[in-house]
Structures are given as structure tokens and as C-alpha cells.
Amino acid sequence: MIIFKQTSSLLLSMFLILFITKCASPIDYRVSSPDGNLTVEFFIHGKGIPYYEVIYKDEIIIDTSNLGFEFKDQPPLQDNFEIVDFEKSVFSETWQMVGGEQSEVQKNYSEMRVTVKEINEPNRKMRLVFRVYDDGLGFRYEFPEQENLMELVIADENTEFQLTGDHKCWWIPGDWDIYEHLYNTTKLSEIDAISKRGDENLAQTYIPFNAVNTPVTMKTKSGIYLSFHEAALTDYSDMTLEVDSSKLLLKSKLVGNAEGIKATVKTPFSTPWRTIQIAEKAGDLIESKLIVNLNEPNKLEDVSWIKPMKYVGIWWEMHLGKSSWDLASGKHGATTENAKAFIDFASENNIDAVLIEGWNTGWEHWIGFEDREGVFDFVTPYPDYNLADVVKYGKSKGVEIIMHHDTSAAVRT
């Protein structure tokens, strides 16, 4: 009987300790959207590894996902962390859009800023900033100025997006040169970017592993739409997403140079926002203002000279195989006759301009050449394209002409 009482007392004490410890947790590291439907949780787990989760209306959208960096000539920032500072705030404003489908944009979000520091030497600091809107979220890394971290030579950014289902996906193959591949529709587990790259002549360098370019869009079994992308990409490397089909995991893979360096920055520094748009209807992704709200505000004082316009153009039919850029193929797209047909269409449908690509000589030497210096003549049209006649016809129809010059990154040319 005495033993029973002692055991019961011990169990009760242990329960009280656990209860008090949980209740005494000083901060709940989570933030929710203004409408309360979307929540982001941040936590340190295991060996001091930072993670986050995303929950939408009680459904886990992004499960436990790792955050971290690898550098050249210094240890990675990926574990051994403790939380040393935490802030939450809300923000609301209406701003004027220079061009687009609406003049005013609502910018309402809740923000969470978590500063972590290495427990052991060299005690480097990193801040994770999460902004949660009604239509999605953005998060980024900030590196405060600090004596033990003055310059960063980034080898990899290890941002994960752990999906919770084998979603239906709309994606294009990861490519370090272009965004002009055709979209594929498969399950997440069936993404095979290496074998579905399409026309081998479209680019010079392919990503040698299974990766997709952003934005990549998905639909969950419950009907929720997700789109992964980035915002405020300035002085940093473009993000592609490596796909681990077996784990249903996306992991950031930055575009780098020949030495594998992705970016060289000095503190203080902030990465671009990693964005997830969330919607219950596909059309809501189009109407979302998440990306523009996360971009930097307009810094131009006078924007009266900016005249947004809609245009159509002679270029997509080349990618679809209907026509080609060069004259020698026998199915040249940028002809006088075709340009006039596009001008007629633009005029009839209240479209301001026609963009014309493949009109100038040199395209027959473009595809398949690694060194593209000196390939293009930017002033001489092909014989079947009468520049003066096209411009005159456009003026008669009230349609402007945009002449596309492809430099192919030939810097000297």
C-alpha cells in the first residue's frame, strides 16, 4: 500500500513537471494570416536543426521542412542552433500599382521574425522572416552584420518543401538557361525532368538532376491549389527545385557558376522570398498579389512615362514547331505576310502591339553553337521580311511594332 502511494506520488510529480514545462514554454513560434486560415510554425528540433510547417484550415500543406545553408571555406549553417530573439507584427496598407488589372492593391500580412544563433563557436546568427497573407506566404533568410560572418560564399541553400501528398503537378523541366519548355501534367511522384526536357536545342546547359523551374503549381486531393516561386530576386541566384519523387520532397537548388558558387554576398544581407501561393480555386492564383506584395516597393518618383500595353507576337509558334526562326528551314515565321496577319488580329482585338522575333539574319547559326558571339546581325532583315512595309502597315492599323533582338548572352556582341 505504501509502495502504491509512493509510485502514485512519483507519477503525479512527473506529470506535473511535464505539464508545467509545456505550459511554461514562453513563446509559441507561430504566425497566422489576417483571416486566420493559414498558419506557419517554426521550431528547433533534434540537434538544433531549424524547421517550419505550413497549415491551411487544419490541413498540413507543408510538413516538417529543413532550413539551412552550405558555404565555401566555412562550416554550414544547418544545426547547433538556439532561438535568441523573436518578434511578431501585423501590417496593412493600400498601394498604387503602376500597371496591371487593378490600380490599388491591398497589402495585409502577419509577420514572424525568429533569430537563431549557433550554440557553439563561431556563434553565427541567422534570422528567419515569415510573412503570412490570406493568399499565401513568403519567407526568407536574413544575415545580420556580425564580426564572425562578414562575407558569405554560398555553395547551396537547403530550403525544403515537404509535401504531404502525391499532388497533381503542372511543371517545366529545370533549366539554367530558359523558361520556354512546354508544361507537363503529372503526379508529383512522376516528375521526370531529365527525360521530358523536349527540344535539346533549346538550351546550352541542363540541370543534370531531376529538377523543375519555378513557378511549379500543384493541386491536392482536397482541392487546394499550391504554387511555389520566389519574389524580390535581386543580387542573388535564381532558385530551381530539385525533386525527390520517392519522398515527395522539393529542395531549393540555386543556379551557380562553373565553380559551383551560387552567390557571394556581404552582411547584412537578405535572400529573396521563397513563396507559396495557396488557393481554393485555380483562378485565385492568377488574382493573387502575393508576389508583387513581397517585391520591393516602387522607388521611382515619376512613373507617368510608363505606358503598359498588351501585345501578341511571332515567337510561340516557333516553340510549337509551326514555324522556325531561320529562313533556311523553309518554314520561316517572321515573314511580312505573317506579321501583317498578326497586326490584323491585334487591331481587331484592341491589342496595342505586335512583337516579332526571328526577323533578322543569323538565326541559322544560333541553334547548336556554344559560342554565340557575332552570330546575329541586329539591323539586316531576312529577304522575306520587309521592315519598312511592316511598320507602315502597323501604323495604318494603329498597332505598334516591337522588334525582338536576341542577344543569347553574347556579351561582346
BELKA-V655923 format. One record per residue. RES is the residue in three letters. OMEGA is omega in whole degrees, -180 to 180 (* if undefined). Layout:
res,omega
RES,OMEGA
RES,OMEGA
This chain:
res,omega
MET,178
ILE,179
ILE,180
PHE,180
LYS,-180
GLN,179
THR,179
SER,179
SER,179
LEU,179
LEU,179
LEU,178
SER,180
MET,179
PHE,-180
LEU,178
ILE,180
LEU,-179
PHE,-180
ILE,180
THR,-179
LYS,-178
CYS,-177
ALA,177
SER,-167
PRO,-173
ILE,172
ASP,-173
TYR,179
ARG,178
VAL,-177
SER,179
SER,179
PRO,-180
ASP,176
GLY,-176
ASN,-173
LEU,-177
THR,174
VAL,177
GLU,178
PHE,178
PHE,174
ILE,-173
HIS,174
GLY,-177
LYS,179
GLY,-177
ILE,179
PRO,179
TYR,172
TYR,174
GLU,178
VAL,-178
ILE,178
TYR,180
LYS,177
ASP,176
GLU,178
ILE,-180
ILE,175
ILE,179
ASP,-176
THR,-174
SER,-174
ASN,176
LEU,179
GLY,-176
PHE,169
GLU,-176
PHE,172
LYS,175
ASP,171
GLN,-176
PRO,179
PRO,170
LEU,-175
GLN,180
ASP,179
ASN,-177
PHE,165
GLU,179
ILE,-178
VAL,178
ASP,-177
PHE,179
GLU,172
LYS,180
SER,175
VAL,-177
PHE,178
SER,175
GLU,172
THR,-179
TRP,-175
GLN,177
MET,-179
VAL,179
GLY,-179
GLY,-174
GLU,176
GLN,-177
SER,-179
GLU,-179
VAL,175
GLN,179
LYS,-178
ASN,180
TYR,169
SER,-175
GLU,174
MET,-180
ARG,-178
VAL,178
THR,178
VAL,-178
LYS,177
GLU,-180
ILE,-179
ASN,177
GLU,9
PRO,174
ASN,180
ARG,-180
LYS,175
MET,-179
ARG,175
LEU,-178
VAL,180
PHE,173
ARG,-175
VAL,179
TYR,176
ASP,-176
ASP,177
GLY,-178
LEU,171
GLY,175
PHE,-180
ARG,176
TYR,173
GLU,178
PHE,179
PRO,174
GLU,-176
GLN,-175
GLU,-177
ASN,177
LEU,-176
MET,-178
GLU,-180
LEU,171
VAL,-170
ILE,177
ALA,178
ASP,171
GLU,-174
ASN,176
THR,-177
GLU,171
PHE,-178
GLN,-180
LEU,-175
THR,178
GLY,179
ASP,-171
HIS,169
LYS,-173
CYS,170
TRP,-169
TRP,170
ILE,-179
PRO,175
GLY,-175
ASP,-177
TRP,-178
ASP,-167
ILE,174
TYR,-170
GLU,173
HIS,175
LEU,-178
TYR,174
ASN,175
THR,-180
THR,167
LYS,179
LEU,-178
SER,-177
GLU,178
ILE,179
ASP,-174
ALA,-176
ILE,-177
SER,-177
LYS,-179
ARG,177
GLY,-174
ASP,-178
GLU,-178
ASN,-176
LEU,-174
ALA,-179
GLN,-177
THR,178
TYR,171
ILE,-171
PRO,177
PHE,-175
ASN,-177
ALA,179
VAL,171
ASN,173
THR,1
PRO,172
VAL,-171
THR,-176
MET,173
LYS,-179
THR,179
LYS,179
SER,175
GLY,179
ILE,178
TYR,178
LEU,175
SER,-175
PHE,-178
HIS,178
GLU,-180
ALA,180
ALA,178
LEU,-178
THR,179
ASP,-179
TYR,-178
SER,176
ASP,-179
MET,165
THR,-177
LEU,174
GLU,-175
VAL,170
ASP,-172
SER,-177
SER,-179
LYS,-176
LEU,-173
LEU,171
LEU,-179
LYS,-177
SER,173
LYS,-177
LEU,176
VAL,-176
GLY,178
ASN,-176
ALA,-180
GLU,179
GLY,178
ILE,-176
LYS,178
ALA,173
THR,-174
VAL,176
LYS,178
THR,1
PRO,-175
PHE,176
SER,176
THR,169
PRO,176
TRP,169
ARG,-168
THR,173
ILE,174
GLN,-176
ILE,-176
ALA,177
GLU,174
LYS,-179
ALA,-179
GLY,179
ASP,175
LEU,178
ILE,-177
GLU,-179
SER,176
LYS,-176
LEU,-175
ILE,-179
VAL,178
ASN,179
LEU,175
ASN,179
GLU,178
PRO,178
ASN,-180
LYS,179
LEU,179
GLU,-178
ASP,179
VAL,-176
SER,-179
TRP,-180
ILE,-179
LYS,179
PRO,178
MET,172
LYS,178
TYR,171
VAL,-177
GLY,176
ILE,173
TRP,-178
TRP,179
GLU,173
MET,-180
HIS,-180
LEU,177
GLY,179
LYS,178
SER,-177
SER,180
TRP,-172
ASP,-178
LEU,-172
ALA,-176
SER,-178
GLY,177
LYS,-179
HIS,-176
GLY,-174
ALA,177
THR,177
THR,-178
GLU,-179
ASN,179
ALA,179
LYS,178
ALA,177
PHE,177
ILE,178
ASP,180
PHE,180
ALA,-179
SER,-178
GLU,-175
ASN,176
ASN,177
ILE,-167
ASP,-170
ALA,174
VAL,175
LEU,-176
ILE,179
GLU,179
GLY,-178
TRP,-173
ASN,-175
THR,177
GLY,-176
TRP,179
GLU,179
HIS,-172
TRP,-174
ILE,176
GLY,180
PHE,178
GLU,179
ASP,-176
ARG,177
GLU,177
GLY,-177
VAL,-172
PHE,167
ASP,-172
PHE,-179
VAL,-176
THR,179
PRO,172
TYR,-176
PRO,-177
ASP,179
TYR,-179
ASN,-174
LEU,-178
ALA,-179
ASP,-180
VAL,-180
VAL,179
LYS,-180
TYR,178
GLY,179
LYS,-180
SER,-179
LYS,-179
GLY,-178
VAL,178
GLU,-180
ILE,175
ILE,-179
MET,-177
HIS,176
HIS,179
ASP,-180
THR,-178
SER,-180
ALA,176
ALA,-169
VAL,-177
ARG,177
THR,*
